[in-house]
Amino acid sequence: MSAAVAPLSGKTAIVTGASSGIGAATARALRDAGARVAGGSRRVNEIDADVALELDVTDPASCERFVEQAGPADILVNAAGLALGREPFSESTEEDERTVFETNVNGLVRMTRLVLQRSLREPGHIVNIGSVAGRWAYPNGATYVTSKFAVRGFTRALREDLLGRDIRVTTVDAGLVETEFSIVRFKGDTTLAAAVYQGIDPLTADDVADCVLWALTRPWHVNVDEIVVKARNQASGARVHREP
């Protein structure tokens, strides 16, 4: 066990997707740990952060404005992301594919580049919220699975490119987490969304935020490359034991 942790008091963290789910929980956890948080989301009125700013990660101009307004930071948590649909890929649409890739991949890459180039202080830490979908493919989720495999690959490449700089890089890959995620995926159908979590005690957004906080607060010589966290009754991306 590590003998000491790195305090977050006096640090500034940028959190994308901060209006709900894992992003909102992470923003709360970082503030509770003493960090100043600049949160970004399209739903700016729902952000609970020291600085709440409008951010659409699919829009380059919005990202540039956000980074400029947020100012220098020590931590970047890329939490903006979504899935759309649970149909076979043969029933996919250009619109859904573009939305998922632009948000989960291009948006994450764009925000990372802009923060690295313009505002990340060293020592710094970048945390990408991935998914077990980036490790195990499952049926009827090809677009989302592809996007999260890309996030994992980008995170590994970033780790290589930043070697020798005073910047740590982490990915937190979670399984079933009960948030608005499934409601968005099923385009507002709350019955289908609720069925995803039936018979299983899923993770919460706070569980994932706790993993982020743990990685951020290790002694500085420690880089937590990857955290994979799933509910006890989930073995892989698709294999879940549901209790009656």
Backbone torsions as a table, in degrees:
resi	resn	phi	psi	omega
1	MET	NA	138.6	178.4
2	SER	-63.8	140.2	-176.0
3	ALA	-80.4	-21.0	-175.7
4	ALA	-145.3	160.7	175.8
5	VAL	-123.9	157.8	178.9
6	ALA	-89.1	121.7	-179.3
7	PRO	-70.1	151.9	179.0
8	LEU	-102.5	-6.3	178.6
9	SER	-61.6	134.5	-177.2
10	GLY	87.8	-7.0	178.6
11	LYS	-91.1	152.5	173.3
12	THR	-114.7	131.3	-179.3
13	ALA	-119.1	136.8	170.2
14	ILE	-100.0	128.8	178.6
15	VAL	-126.9	120.9	174.8
16	THR	-90.9	160.3	-177.3
17	GLY	62.5	36.1	-168.1
18	ALA	-85.0	1.1	-176.6
19	SER	-86.8	-14.6	-176.3
20	SER	-160.3	169.4	171.2
21	GLY	58.4	-139.9	-175.9
22	ILE	-63.7	-37.3	179.0
23	GLY	-62.2	-46.0	179.3
24	ALA	-64.5	-42.2	179.7
25	ALA	-65.0	-37.7	178.9
26	THR	-67.4	-42.2	177.4
27	ALA	-58.7	-43.4	178.8
28	ARG	-63.2	-44.9	-177.6
29	ALA	-63.5	-39.9	-179.7
30	LEU	-68.3	-39.8	177.4
31	ARG	-64.9	-41.9	179.0
32	ASP	-62.4	-28.4	179.8
33	ALA	-86.0	0.4	174.7
34	GLY	104.4	-0.7	-179.7
35	ALA	-82.1	152.3	169.4
36	ARG	-87.5	128.9	-173.5
37	VAL	-115.9	128.0	169.2
38	ALA	-104.5	109.6	-176.9
39	GLY	-101.8	140.8	179.6
40	GLY	-126.5	140.8	177.9
41	SER	-169.8	161.1	172.8
42	ARG	-69.1	-31.3	178.6
43	ARG	-93.2	72.1	-170.9
44	VAL	-63.0	-30.3	-178.5
45	ASN	-69.1	-13.3	-178.5
46	GLU	-102.5	8.4	-179.5
47	ILE	-88.2	129.5	174.2
48	ASP	-108.3	93.4	-177.1
49	ALA	-152.0	168.3	177.4
50	ASP	-64.8	-38.0	175.3
51	VAL	-129.3	120.6	-179.9
52	ALA	-109.1	120.3	-174.8
53	LEU	-130.4	145.2	176.4
54	GLU	-69.8	135.9	179.7
55	LEU	-151.3	124.8	170.0
56	ASP	-117.2	104.9	-173.7
57	VAL	-66.2	-14.3	178.0
58	THR	-84.0	-6.4	-175.9
59	ASP	-111.7	110.1	-177.9
60	PRO	-55.6	-40.9	-179.4
61	ALA	-64.8	-40.5	177.8
62	SER	-62.5	-41.6	179.4
63	CYS	-64.0	-42.7	179.8
64	GLU	-63.7	-42.9	178.0
65	ARG	-62.3	-43.5	-178.6
66	PHE	-60.4	-48.8	-177.8
67	VAL	-61.4	-40.3	178.5
68	GLU	-64.2	-43.5	-177.4
69	GLN	-74.0	-33.5	-178.3
70	ALA	-70.2	-32.4	178.0
71	GLY	79.5	-171.8	-177.3
72	PRO	-59.6	143.7	-178.4
73	ALA	-141.9	158.3	177.7
74	ASP	-105.5	-18.1	-174.1
75	ILE	-138.5	137.0	170.1
76	LEU	-123.1	124.2	173.5
77	VAL	-115.6	110.9	178.2
78	ASN	-87.1	95.9	-176.3
79	ALA	-112.6	-5.6	179.5
80	ALA	-69.6	131.2	179.4
81	GLY	-179.5	163.6	179.9
82	LEU	-163.4	167.2	170.9
83	ALA	-129.7	152.6	177.7
84	LEU	-134.9	118.8	173.6
85	GLY	86.2	152.0	171.6
86	ARG	-136.1	58.0	178.1
87	GLU	-117.2	162.5	172.4
88	PRO	-56.6	151.0	-175.3
89	PHE	-60.6	-26.0	178.5
90	SER	-62.9	-15.0	178.1
91	GLU	-105.6	11.2	-179.8
92	SER	-70.5	165.9	178.0
93	THR	-128.0	153.8	177.3
94	GLU	-58.7	-40.9	-177.3
95	GLU	-63.4	-47.2	-179.8
96	ASP	-65.6	-41.9	179.3
97	GLU	-60.0	-46.4	-178.9
98	ARG	-62.3	-42.9	-179.4
99	THR	-61.8	-44.9	-178.8
100	VAL	-66.7	-47.2	-177.9
101	PHE	-68.0	-39.8	-179.8
102	GLU	-65.7	-35.3	-179.7
103	THR	-80.3	-55.2	-170.5
104	ASN	-76.2	-32.2	-175.5
105	VAL	-107.8	-66.2	-175.6
106	ASN	-61.3	-40.6	179.8
107	GLY	-63.9	-43.9	179.2
108	LEU	-64.9	-44.7	178.9
109	VAL	-63.1	-44.8	-179.2
110	ARG	-60.2	-48.6	-179.1
111	MET	-63.1	-39.2	179.0
112	THR	-63.0	-46.2	179.9
113	ARG	-61.1	-48.1	-177.1
114	LEU	-63.6	-42.8	-179.4
115	VAL	-67.8	-40.5	177.4
116	LEU	-61.3	-43.7	-174.6
117	GLN	-76.8	-28.5	-167.9
118	ARG	-118.5	-25.6	-169.0
119	SER	-143.4	-11.0	-175.4
120	LEU	-78.9	120.2	176.4
121	ARG	-81.7	158.3	173.4
122	GLU	-114.3	133.3	5.2
123	PRO	-70.3	139.7	-179.3
124	GLY	-134.7	169.3	-177.7
125	HIS	-145.9	130.9	176.7
126	ILE	-114.0	126.3	178.1
127	VAL	-120.6	122.7	175.8
128	ASN	-104.3	130.6	175.7
129	ILE	-86.7	106.4	179.3
130	GLY	-96.3	-139.0	-179.5
131	SER	-169.8	154.9	171.5
132	VAL	-63.5	-17.2	175.1
133	ALA	-64.9	-18.5	174.8
134	GLY	-86.1	5.7	179.0
135	ARG	-124.7	-35.4	178.9
136	TRP	-128.9	117.7	173.8
137	ALA	-70.4	150.2	175.9
138	TYR	-139.1	160.9	-175.1
139	PRO	-66.2	149.6	170.1
140	ASN	61.5	36.8	176.5
141	GLY	-151.1	32.9	-168.5
142	ALA	-59.8	-41.3	-176.9
143	THR	-65.7	-47.3	179.2
144	TYR	-64.8	-44.1	178.5
145	VAL	-57.3	-46.7	179.6
146	THR	-59.3	-43.4	-178.5
147	SER	-63.2	-37.9	-177.0
148	LYS	-80.3	-28.4	170.0
149	PHE	-63.3	-37.6	178.2
150	ALA	-64.6	-42.0	178.7
151	VAL	-61.3	-42.6	179.7
152	ARG	-64.3	-43.1	178.6
153	GLY	-63.5	-42.4	178.9
154	PHE	-63.0	-41.0	-179.7
155	THR	-62.6	-41.9	178.0
156	ARG	-65.2	-41.8	179.1
157	ALA	-65.3	-39.5	178.6
158	LEU	-62.3	-41.1	177.8
159	ARG	-57.8	-40.8	178.2
160	GLU	-66.3	-45.4	-175.8
161	ASP	-68.1	-28.8	-176.9
162	LEU	-95.3	2.3	178.5
163	LEU	-57.7	129.3	-178.3
164	GLY	98.8	-17.0	174.0
165	ARG	-93.5	162.2	-176.1
166	ASP	-87.3	56.8	-177.5
167	ILE	-135.7	127.9	175.8
168	ARG	-97.0	153.0	-178.7
169	VAL	-135.0	131.1	-176.9
170	THR	-138.4	144.4	166.8
171	THR	-118.6	136.3	175.4
172	VAL	-113.0	113.3	-174.3
173	ASP	-109.7	107.6	-175.7
174	ALA	-103.6	155.6	172.9
175	GLY	-90.0	-136.4	-177.7
176	LEU	-65.5	117.4	177.4
177	VAL	-125.3	122.7	-176.7
178	GLU	-82.0	102.3	177.5
179	THR	-140.3	-161.0	173.7
180	GLU	-73.9	-3.9	-173.8
181	PHE	-51.5	-50.6	-176.3
182	SER	-71.5	-31.2	176.0
183	ILE	-62.5	-42.2	176.6
184	VAL	-66.2	-43.0	-177.7
185	ARG	-60.2	-40.3	-179.6
186	PHE	-94.6	16.6	170.6
187	LYS	55.2	46.1	173.9
188	GLY	94.0	-3.3	-179.7
189	ASP	-81.2	97.8	-175.3
190	THR	-69.9	-26.1	178.3
191	THR	-67.0	-48.0	177.3
192	LEU	-64.0	-39.0	-179.4
193	ALA	-63.4	-43.0	-178.5
194	ALA	-65.9	-32.4	-177.9
195	ALA	-63.9	-25.6	179.9
196	VAL	-58.9	-34.1	-172.4
197	TYR	-105.1	3.8	-178.2
198	GLN	-68.3	135.1	176.5
199	GLY	79.1	7.6	180.0
200	ILE	-140.8	143.2	176.2
201	ASP	-91.1	95.0	-171.1
202	PRO	-77.6	169.4	171.4
203	LEU	-66.6	159.9	171.1
204	THR	-110.0	165.3	176.5
205	ALA	-60.5	-34.4	178.9
206	ASP	-65.4	-33.6	176.5
207	ASP	-60.7	-43.2	-178.7
208	VAL	-71.1	-40.9	177.3
209	ALA	-59.7	-35.3	178.0
210	ASP	-63.6	-36.9	176.5
211	CYS	-66.0	-41.8	177.2
212	VAL	-59.8	-46.9	-178.7
213	LEU	-61.9	-40.3	179.7
214	TRP	-61.8	-44.5	179.4
215	ALA	-63.6	-40.4	-177.1
216	LEU	-68.1	-26.0	-172.0
217	THR	-104.6	13.0	174.2
218	ARG	-71.2	156.8	173.8
219	PRO	-51.7	146.5	-166.1
220	TRP	-61.4	-25.4	-179.9
221	HIS	-76.6	-6.5	-177.2
222	VAL	-99.2	122.5	172.1
223	ASN	-109.3	113.9	174.7
224	VAL	-82.5	99.8	-175.1
225	ASP	-64.6	-49.4	-173.0
226	GLU	-142.9	136.4	168.8
227	ILE	-120.7	125.5	174.5
228	VAL	-113.2	121.0	-174.5
229	VAL	-134.5	128.8	-178.8
230	LYS	-136.7	160.5	171.2
231	ALA	-61.2	152.8	-179.0
232	ARG	-54.4	-36.0	-175.8
233	ASN	-94.1	19.8	174.4
234	GLN	-120.6	122.0	-177.7
235	ALA	-95.4	-33.8	-178.0
236	SER	-150.9	-168.4	-176.7
237	GLY	-58.6	-38.0	-175.4
238	ALA	-114.3	-16.3	-173.0
239	ARG	-91.7	110.0	-176.2
240	VAL	-131.7	136.8	173.7
241	HIS	-95.8	118.1	-179.2
242	ARG	-104.2	127.8	-179.5
243	GLU	-91.5	147.2	-178.7
244	PRO	-67.4	NA	NA
